[in-house]
Amino acid sequence: MLLYTEKQLTKAWHIDCKARSSCDEPWIKVEEFRPLYEKLVELYMRTNHPDSDIFNTEIPDYLIDSVNDLIESTLTLDI
């Protein structure tokens, strides 16, 4: 099971929107982005496993970077 907040999803979606704008790509709705976000976070978690070689998938660098940034900023938040 993957747990995340709506705030985290929205932040990642904004990053995606900015990246799409810089590439002249149309934005997608946040609900269309949700399954992509969940797959990216799951993929990120799996690729950090020492025995993983799952990273042979075609994923745009800006999406990987946005997930990395989001995870890093989430881990550094004061709770």
C-alpha positions in Angstrom: 0.0 0.0 0.0 1.2 3.5 -0.9 0.4 6.3 1.5 0.7 10.0 0.5 -1.2 13.2 1.2 -3.2 15.3 -1.2 -0.7 18.1 -0.5 2.1 15.9 -1.8 0.1 14.9 -4.8 -0.7 18.5 -5.6 2.9 19.6 -5.2 4.0 16.8 -7.6 1.3 17.7 -10.1 2.4 21.3 -10.1 5.9 20.2 -10.9 4.6 18.1 -13.7 2.5 21.0 -15.0 5.6 23.2 -15.1 7.6 20.6 -16.9 4.8 20.1 -19.4 4.6 23.8 -20.0 8.3 24.0 -20.6 7.9 21.3 -23.3 4.8 22.9 -24.8 2.8 19.8 -23.7 -0.8 20.2 -22.4 -1.5 19.9 -18.7 -3.4 16.9 -17.4 -5.9 17.0 -14.6 -4.8 16.1 -11.2 -7.0 13.0 -11.2 -5.3 11.9 -14.4 -1.9 12.5 -12.8 -2.7 10.5 -9.7 -2.1 7.0 -11.2 1.1 8.2 -12.8 2.3 9.7 -9.5 1.5 6.4 -7.7 3.4 4.4 -10.3 6.4 6.7 -10.2 6.6 6.6 -6.4 6.3 2.8 -6.5 8.9 2.6 -9.2 11.2 4.9 -7.2 10.8 2.7 -4.1 11.5 -0.5 -6.1 14.6 0.9 -7.9 16.1 1.8 -4.6 16.1 -1.8 -3.6 19.6 -3.3 -3.8 18.5 -6.2 -6.0 16.5 -4.2 -8.4 17.2 -3.7 -12.1 13.7 -2.5 -12.9 15.0 0.9 -14.1 15.1 -0.2 -17.8 11.7 1.6 -18.3 11.1 4.6 -20.4 10.2 7.3 -17.9 10.9 11.0 -18.6 13.7 12.4 -16.5 11.6 15.4 -15.3 9.1 13.0 -13.7 11.8 11.1 -11.9 13.4 14.3 -10.8 10.0 15.6 -9.5 9.4 12.5 -7.5 12.9 12.6 -6.1 12.5 16.3 -5.1 9.1 15.5 -3.6 10.4 12.6 -1.6 13.4 14.6 -0.4 11.3 17.6 0.6 8.9 15.3 2.4 11.6 13.6 4.4 13.1 16.9 5.5 9.8 18.4 6.8 9.4 19.1 10.5 6.7 16.9 11.8 
